[in-house]
Amino acid sequence: MKFRHYLETITGVDVYPMISLFIFLIFFTALAVWAIKANKQYIKDVKNLPLD
């Protein structure tokens, strides 16, 4: 038996890829907004931490 056969027996399995796509998009959109709005001095301090 193939793995695909197991997925075909689950009711409503077609919803899971859409949910994971929305979670992916929300996470990276929020991360991008945070990176744009973050304090630039904080970004500079954190960027230089490995060198200190």
Residue frames as qw, qx, qy, qz and C-alpha x, y, z in Angstrom:
[[0.000, 0.886, 0.463, 0.000, 0.00, 0.00, 0.00],
 [0.414, 0.402, -0.016, 0.816, 1.23, 3.43, -0.85],
 [0.178, -0.276, -0.435, 0.839, 1.25, 6.44, 1.46],
 [0.231, -0.038, -0.266, -0.935, -1.13, 8.28, -0.85],
 [0.480, -0.340, -0.749, -0.305, -3.81, 5.65, -0.26],
 [0.376, -0.415, -0.637, 0.530, -3.73, 6.41, 3.47],
 [0.018, -0.217, -0.086, 0.972, -4.22, 10.12, 2.80],
 [0.325, -0.159, -0.560, -0.745, -7.16, 9.47, 0.50],
 [0.453, -0.421, -0.786, -0.011, -9.01, 7.71, 3.33],
 [0.217, -0.345, -0.453, 0.793, -8.86, 10.75, 5.65],
 [0.103, 0.809, 0.556, 0.161, -11.96, 12.92, 5.46],
 [0.051, -0.996, -0.075, 0.024, -11.19, 16.59, 4.81],
 [0.750, -0.280, 0.186, 0.570, -7.50, 16.05, 4.12],
 [0.453, 0.572, 0.282, 0.623, -7.55, 18.70, 1.40],
 [0.227, -0.950, -0.122, -0.175, -7.86, 21.43, 4.06],
 [0.747, -0.541, 0.072, 0.380, -4.49, 20.73, 5.69],
 [0.603, 0.174, 0.218, 0.747, -2.27, 22.08, 2.88],
 [0.024, 0.772, 0.243, 0.587, -4.24, 25.33, 2.84],
 [0.580, -0.809, -0.093, -0.005, -3.93, 25.71, 6.61],
 [0.758, -0.313, 0.137, 0.556, -0.18, 25.14, 6.47],
 [0.423, 0.462, 0.266, 0.733, 0.16, 27.66, 3.63],
 [0.211, -0.867, -0.192, -0.410, -1.72, 30.30, 5.63],
 [0.707, -0.669, 0.008, 0.229, 0.43, 29.66, 8.71],
 [0.699, 0.030, 0.215, 0.681, 3.56, 29.98, 6.55],
 [0.219, 0.637, 0.268, 0.688, 2.38, 33.24, 4.99],
 [0.414, -0.871, -0.159, -0.210, 1.27, 34.77, 8.29],
 [0.768, -0.495, 0.040, 0.404, 4.56, 33.89, 10.01],
 [0.597, 0.060, 0.240, 0.763, 6.82, 35.31, 7.31],
 [0.042, 0.759, 0.293, 0.580, 4.64, 38.37, 6.77],
 [0.538, -0.836, -0.103, -0.022, 4.79, 39.11, 10.49],
 [0.757, -0.315, 0.137, 0.556, 8.55, 38.54, 10.45],
 [0.434, 0.412, 0.285, 0.749, 8.98, 40.93, 7.52],
 [0.193, -0.862, -0.227, -0.410, 6.86, 43.60, 9.21],
 [0.682, -0.697, -0.018, 0.222, 8.88, 43.24, 12.40],
 [0.705, -0.056, 0.202, 0.677, 12.16, 43.52, 10.48],
 [0.239, 0.615, 0.278, 0.698, 11.01, 46.68, 8.75],
 [0.339, -0.837, -0.147, -0.403, 9.68, 48.33, 11.91],
 [0.806, -0.391, -0.232, 0.380, 12.46, 47.20, 14.26],
 [0.221, -0.940, 0.158, 0.206, 14.73, 49.73, 15.87],
 [0.710, 0.633, -0.259, 0.166, 17.74, 50.08, 13.55],
 [0.064, -0.711, 0.611, -0.343, 20.14, 50.51, 16.47],
 [0.783, -0.233, 0.509, -0.271, 18.93, 47.21, 17.95],
 [0.912, 0.407, 0.049, 0.005, 19.50, 45.47, 14.62],
 [0.409, 0.756, -0.429, 0.277, 23.01, 46.93, 14.43],
 [0.386, -0.591, 0.614, -0.353, 23.81, 45.81, 18.01],
 [0.888, -0.029, 0.420, -0.185, 22.56, 42.28, 17.42],
 [0.792, 0.594, -0.129, 0.054, 24.39, 42.06, 14.09],
 [0.282, 0.723, -0.533, 0.336, 27.70, 42.85, 15.79],
 [0.759, -0.517, 0.286, -0.276, 27.26, 40.44, 18.73],
 [0.982, 0.044, 0.040, 0.179, 29.30, 37.58, 17.23],
 [0.577, 0.590, -0.192, 0.532, 32.21, 39.94, 16.60],
 [0.272, -0.805, 0.248, -0.466, 32.34, 41.38, 20.13]]
